[in-house]
Every structure is written in structure tokens, then in C-alpha cells.
Amino acid sequence: MRTRPGGIAAFAVLLSLALPGCGAPAEEPAGAGGAAATPVPAEVSRTNEPAPEPESAEDFLDLAEKAMDGESGWSFSVRGEEGLTLQGRKSAATYRGAVERAVGRAALHTQGVSTGSKGRKRTEELYVVGETGCLKEGAADWKPVSPADPETRNKADDPLAVLAEFRSYAQAAGGDVEVTTGAGGADAVELRVASGERKLSEVRGRAWAQKARRELAPTAGQLREAGIPVEERQLTLSGLEEVLVLDAATYRIRSHRLDFGFLIPHSGGSIAFEQQVTHENQGPYEGAIELPAGAC
């Protein structure tokens, strides 16, 4: 879930994998002990060969998808911060929450609290099950929402979607993902994409830049409503870093962090937009994720 001075944001999913092997022991010569030895079927002997070590980003993503598919659901904690800075004055909001995500079915539940610069708190809870969504904001009643609606997509937050997103980064021409084994000690694998300051028009074709652009969209809309023009061709990506950390032994997701910013031209200067969101895996989730009874 994302925070912003008036809202929160992002959503999606995908999973799969397979195994290998090779080699067979020699037969014992006939007559050495009397009767001839029975040949060992090649299919059986190949299972003794260890699987090759993962090397590429896609190798690790294959293993991560299989590992995350091994449970009926997962629970993640979420924390985030989003802000706008103009002429040294910053308006920001923070978010703390949790998300439960089912595996094998389109079911997700998020809930949390955002806190604005002046300390005002706002609660939000969202269920998405199949093609139906149910949203509760503050003390208001539950209301039906469409998961396909852009506003709903900006309120939902699927922690498993990052696997599909990193795969798209890895499949880009030249590959955008840097893999580091032994990150944070010998028990972690880190997949990372990063960019320094660039005009958005220069990197617009990159999947990670498109993601950052989508995350900016709700705030850009709020600025336009306030009479501040936001033209994409003039935007500058001030920097971006997205990091996916896997457990080196199980390949389960440990954490995911997205940190980026934009510079928006305004009155001869610029408005700085910044966002940072971190998910941390809290372990398997076995509870049912269903729409609130009679609510939507």
C-alpha cells in the first residue's frame, strides 16, 4: 500500500517452475559374482544428480515463484512514506499496515493507517476477491469497488506481484537486474534495479520507469486539480532503486523495497516528489480471505 498526502497506491500477480538431472552407474560385469546385475534405468539414476546452481535473475525468480507457491497464503507488513517538497517546505504522509495474499486464487486483504504531516490519521481497509472489491475508509461504511478501476488498483498492494515485475525487468534488452549473492550476510540473495537522475522521456520504455510513473499518477492528478500543471515530457526521474531480497536457502521473499523520486517543473523551480515503500514477509498465512459478510 502506498501513502500520499491524500491517499495510498498499486496491484497484480503470476507464478511457475521445473527441475533437472543426469548420469548413471556402470553395470557389474556378468560372471563376477555369478548372476548378471540388473541395469539401473537412466530415469532413476538421473535423480541423483544435483540441480544446477541458479545464476541469472530469472533462475532465482523461478525458484522464488515455486517457493512462494508452496503455501496457501502469505502475510506481509508494509511501511511507506510519500511527500512533496516545494521551496524547502515538505508535505508528507507515512503508512503502516499489513497485507494478506492468497496463493492460487485472486484474493487479497490490506489494512492500515496513514498519518499526514499534521498528525491526522486515516484508516483504510480493502478486500479484493476475484472480480469484486470492498473498501472501507475511516468511519464510512463498506462500499463496493471494481478491482479493475485505476483508483482501486492504486489502493491495493499485492506483494507477490514483484516477482512478475522483476521478471519483466530481467527480460528487458540488456537486462536491468543486478544479482548479488551473500547480500546482508551469506544467507540472502539480492535482486536490484537502479537509476540515477534521468529525464523520464529517456527511460520511459523501461518497466521500472513505467511503474514509478504509475505510482506518481494519483499525486500528479491532485496537483493538476490544484491548478499545477504536470506534463510527463517535462518530468525528471531524480533517482530510483528497487530491491528484492530472497532467502538463500528457501528462496522465499524476505523483503521488497521501492524508493524513487521525481522533479516536477514549477514556477522556475521544481516540486520534488519522493516515495519509499517496504514490504517484509511475516510468514505463511492460513486464514480465509473473503469479502465482509453483507458488506458489499
C-alpha positions as CSV (number, residue, x, y, z in Angstrom):
1,M,0.0,0.0,0.0
2,R,1.3,3.5,-0.8
3,T,1.0,6.7,1.1
4,R,0.4,10.2,-0.3
5,P,-0.9,13.5,1.1
6,G,-4.5,12.4,0.4
7,G,-4.4,8.7,-0.4
8,I,-2.4,5.5,-0.9
9,A,-1.3,3.0,-4.0
10,A,-0.5,-0.4,-6.6
11,F,-1.7,-4.2,-7.7
12,A,-1.0,-7.6,-9.9
13,V,0.2,-11.4,-9.9
14,L,1.9,-14.5,-11.6
15,L,3.6,-18.0,-10.6
16,S,5.5,-21.3,-12.0
17,L,8.8,-23.7,-12.4
18,A,10.6,-27.2,-13.1
19,L,13.6,-29.4,-12.1
20,P,16.6,-31.3,-13.9
21,G,19.3,-34.2,-13.6
22,C,21.9,-36.6,-15.3
23,G,24.3,-39.6,-15.1
24,A,24.1,-43.5,-14.5
25,P,26.3,-46.0,-12.6
26,A,28.2,-48.7,-14.5
27,E,26.8,-52.3,-14.6
28,E,28.6,-55.0,-12.7
29,P,30.3,-57.4,-15.2
30,A,28.4,-60.7,-15.7
31,G,30.1,-63.6,-14.0
32,A,31.9,-61.6,-11.4
33,G,29.5,-62.8,-8.7
34,G,27.6,-65.3,-10.7
35,A,24.4,-63.7,-12.0
36,A,24.4,-60.6,-14.2
37,A,23.5,-57.3,-12.5
38,T,20.2,-55.7,-13.5
39,P,20.8,-52.4,-15.3
40,V,19.7,-49.3,-13.5
41,P,17.1,-47.3,-15.5
42,A,18.5,-44.0,-16.7
43,E,15.4,-42.1,-15.4
44,V,16.1,-43.3,-11.8
45,S,19.9,-42.7,-11.9
46,R,19.4,-39.1,-13.1
47,T,17.6,-38.1,-10.0
48,N,20.9,-38.4,-8.0
49,E,22.4,-35.5,-10.0
50,P,22.0,-32.2,-8.0
51,A,20.2,-29.4,-9.7
52,P,22.4,-26.7,-11.2
53,E,23.0,-23.7,-9.1
54,P,20.9,-20.6,-10.0
55,E,22.9,-17.9,-11.7
56,S,20.7,-15.5,-13.6
57,A,17.9,-13.2,-12.2
58,E,15.3,-15.4,-13.9
59,D,16.8,-18.6,-12.3
60,F,16.3,-17.0,-8.9
61,L,12.8,-15.8,-9.8
62,D,11.8,-19.3,-10.9
63,L,12.9,-20.6,-7.5
64,A,11.2,-17.8,-5.7
65,E,7.9,-18.4,-7.5
66,K,8.0,-22.1,-6.7
67,A,8.8,-21.3,-3.0
68,M,6.0,-18.8,-2.6
69,D,3.6,-21.1,-4.3
70,G,4.3,-23.7,-1.6
71,E,1.9,-22.2,0.9
72,S,-1.8,-21.3,0.8
73,G,-1.1,-17.7,1.5
74,W,1.3,-15.1,2.8
75,S,1.3,-12.2,5.3
76,F,3.4,-9.1,4.8
77,S,4.0,-5.9,6.9
78,V,4.0,-2.7,4.9
79,R,5.5,0.7,5.7
80,G,5.8,3.7,3.5
81,E,6.4,7.4,3.2
82,E,5.4,9.8,0.4
83,G,6.0,13.5,0.2
84,L,6.1,16.7,-1.9
85,T,8.7,19.4,-1.3
86,L,8.4,22.9,-2.6
87,Q,10.8,25.8,-1.8
88,G,12.1,23.8,1.2
89,R,8.6,23.1,2.6
90,K,7.7,19.4,2.8
91,S,4.2,17.9,3.0
92,A,4.4,14.2,3.7
93,A,2.4,11.2,4.8
94,T,3.5,7.9,6.3
95,Y,1.8,4.5,6.2
96,R,1.9,1.4,8.4
97,G,-0.2,-1.7,7.6
98,A,-0.4,-5.3,6.7
99,V,-1.5,-7.3,3.7
100,E,-2.6,-10.9,3.4
101,R,-2.4,-12.6,-0.1
102,A,-3.8,-15.9,-1.0
103,V,-1.9,-18.3,-3.4
104,G,-3.7,-20.0,-6.2
105,R,-6.7,-17.6,-6.2
106,A,-7.2,-13.9,-6.7
107,A,-7.8,-12.9,-3.0
108,L,-6.1,-10.1,-1.1
109,H,-6.8,-8.1,2.0
110,T,-5.0,-4.9,3.1
111,Q,-5.5,-2.7,6.1
112,G,-3.5,0.1,7.7
113,V,-3.2,3.7,8.9
114,S,-1.8,6.7,7.1
115,T,-0.6,9.7,9.1
116,G,-0.3,13.2,7.5
117,S,2.2,16.0,8.2
118,K,-0.1,17.5,10.8
119,G,-0.6,14.2,12.6
120,R,-4.1,13.5,11.2
121,K,-4.7,9.7,10.9
122,R,-6.8,7.9,8.3
123,T,-7.6,4.2,8.3
124,E,-8.3,2.2,5.2
125,E,-9.2,-1.5,4.6
126,L,-9.7,-3.2,1.3
127,Y,-10.7,-6.7,0.2
128,V,-10.3,-7.9,-3.4
129,V,-11.7,-11.4,-4.2
130,G,-11.9,-12.4,-7.8
131,E,-13.6,-9.5,-9.7
132,T,-15.2,-8.0,-6.6
133,G,-13.7,-5.4,-4.3
134,C,-14.9,-4.0,-1.0
135,L,-13.4,-0.8,0.6
136,K,-13.8,0.9,3.9
137,E,-12.2,4.3,4.5
138,G,-12.2,5.8,8.0
139,A,-15.6,5.6,9.7
140,A,-17.5,5.4,6.4
141,D,-19.5,2.2,5.6
142,W,-18.1,-0.5,3.3
143,K,-18.6,0.2,-0.3
144,P,-18.2,-1.9,-3.5
145,V,-15.3,-1.1,-5.8
146,S,-14.1,-2.6,-9.0
147,P,-10.6,-4.2,-8.9
148,A,-10.1,-3.0,-12.5
149,D,-10.7,0.6,-11.6
150,P,-7.4,2.6,-11.6
151,E,-8.2,4.2,-8.2
152,T,-8.8,0.7,-6.6
153,R,-5.6,-0.6,-8.2
154,N,-3.8,2.3,-6.5
155,K,-5.2,1.3,-3.1
156,A,-4.5,-2.4,-3.4
157,D,-1.0,-3.7,-2.8
158,D,0.0,-7.2,-4.0
159,P,3.4,-8.3,-2.5
160,L,3.7,-11.3,-4.9
161,A,3.4,-9.1,-8.0
162,V,7.0,-8.1,-7.5
163,L,8.1,-11.5,-8.9
164,A,6.4,-10.8,-12.2
165,E,7.7,-7.3,-12.2
166,F,11.3,-8.3,-11.7
167,R,11.0,-10.9,-14.4
168,S,9.9,-8.1,-16.9
169,Y,13.0,-6.1,-15.8
170,A,15.3,-9.1,-16.3
171,Q,13.8,-9.8,-19.8
172,A,14.4,-6.2,-21.0
173,A,17.0,-5.7,-23.6
174,G,20.4,-5.8,-21.9
175,G,18.8,-6.9,-18.6
176,D,18.2,-4.4,-15.9
177,V,18.6,-6.6,-12.8
178,E,21.8,-6.9,-10.8
179,V,22.1,-10.1,-8.7
180,T,24.1,-10.2,-5.5
181,T,24.5,-13.4,-3.6
182,G,25.6,-13.2,0.1
183,A,23.9,-9.9,0.4
184,G,23.4,-8.9,4.1
185,G,25.4,-12.0,5.1
186,A,25.7,-15.4,3.4
187,D,22.0,-16.2,3.8
188,A,20.4,-13.8,1.3
189,V,20.2,-13.1,-2.4
190,E,19.5,-9.6,-3.6
191,L,18.0,-8.6,-7.0
192,R,18.3,-4.9,-7.7
193,V,17.4,-2.3,-10.4
194,A,18.6,1.3,-10.1
195,S,18.8,4.5,-12.0
196,G,20.4,7.9,-11.3
197,E,18.8,11.2,-12.4
198,R,17.3,10.9,-15.9
199,K,14.7,12.6,-17.9
200,L,11.6,10.4,-17.8
201,S,11.4,10.5,-21.6
202,E,14.8,8.8,-21.8
203,V,13.8,5.8,-19.8
204,R,10.0,5.7,-20.4
205,G,10.3,2.3,-22.2
206,R,11.8,0.6,-19.1
207,A,9.3,-1.3,-17.0
208,W,10.6,0.1,-13.7
209,A,10.2,3.6,-15.0
210,Q,6.6,2.9,-16.0
211,K,6.0,1.5,-12.5
212,A,7.3,4.7,-11.0
213,R,5.2,6.8,-13.4
214,R,2.1,4.8,-12.3
215,E,2.9,5.5,-8.7
216,L,3.2,9.2,-9.3
217,A,-0.1,9.4,-11.2
218,P,-2.5,9.9,-8.3
219,T,-0.4,12.7,-6.8
220,A,0.0,14.2,-10.3
221,G,-3.8,14.2,-10.6
222,Q,-4.1,16.0,-7.3
223,L,-1.6,18.7,-8.4
224,R,-3.5,19.2,-11.6
225,E,-6.7,19.7,-9.6
226,A,-4.9,22.3,-7.6
227,G,-4.0,24.2,-10.8
228,I,-0.4,23.0,-11.0
229,P,0.4,21.6,-14.5
230,V,2.2,18.3,-14.6
231,E,3.5,17.4,-18.1
232,E,5.2,14.0,-18.4
233,R,7.6,15.2,-21.1
234,Q,9.0,17.7,-18.6
235,L,9.4,15.2,-15.7
236,T,12.8,14.2,-14.4
237,L,13.3,10.9,-12.5
238,S,15.5,12.1,-9.7
239,G,16.5,8.5,-8.9
240,L,15.2,5.0,-8.4
241,E,16.2,1.9,-6.5
242,E,14.1,-1.3,-6.2
243,V,15.4,-4.2,-4.3
244,L,14.0,-7.7,-3.9
245,V,15.7,-9.8,-1.1
246,L,15.3,-13.7,-1.2
247,D,16.3,-16.2,1.5
248,A,19.4,-18.0,0.1
249,A,18.2,-21.4,1.4
250,T,14.5,-21.4,0.7
251,Y,14.3,-18.7,-2.0
252,R,11.2,-17.2,-0.3
253,I,10.7,-13.5,-0.5
254,R,12.2,-11.8,2.6
255,S,11.6,-8.2,1.7
256,H,11.0,-5.8,-1.1
257,R,11.7,-2.0,-1.2
258,L,10.9,0.6,-3.8
259,D,12.5,4.1,-3.4
260,F,12.2,6.7,-6.1
261,G,11.5,10.4,-6.8
262,F,10.5,12.9,-9.5
263,L,11.2,16.5,-10.1
264,I,8.2,18.4,-11.4
265,P,8.9,21.8,-13.0
266,H,7.0,24.7,-11.3
267,S,7.4,28.5,-11.3
268,G,11.0,28.5,-12.5
269,G,11.9,25.8,-9.9
270,S,10.7,22.3,-9.2
271,I,8.5,20.3,-6.9
272,A,10.2,17.2,-5.5
273,F,8.1,14.1,-5.2
274,E,9.5,11.2,-3.2
275,Q,8.2,7.7,-2.3
276,Q,9.6,4.8,-0.4
277,V,7.7,1.6,0.3
278,T,8.9,-1.6,2.1
279,H,7.3,-5.0,2.4
280,E,8.6,-7.6,4.8
281,N,7.5,-11.2,4.8
282,Q,5.8,-12.2,8.1
283,G,5.4,-15.8,7.1
284,P,2.7,-18.1,5.7
285,Y,-1.0,-17.1,6.1
286,E,-3.6,-19.8,6.5
287,G,-6.7,-17.7,7.2
288,A,-9.6,-17.3,4.8
289,I,-9.7,-14.1,2.7
290,E,-13.4,-13.5,1.9
291,L,-15.5,-10.4,1.4
292,P,-17.0,-9.0,4.6
293,A,-20.4,-10.7,5.1
294,G,-23.2,-8.5,3.8
295,A,-20.9,-5.5,3.3
296,C,-20.7,-5.2,-0.4
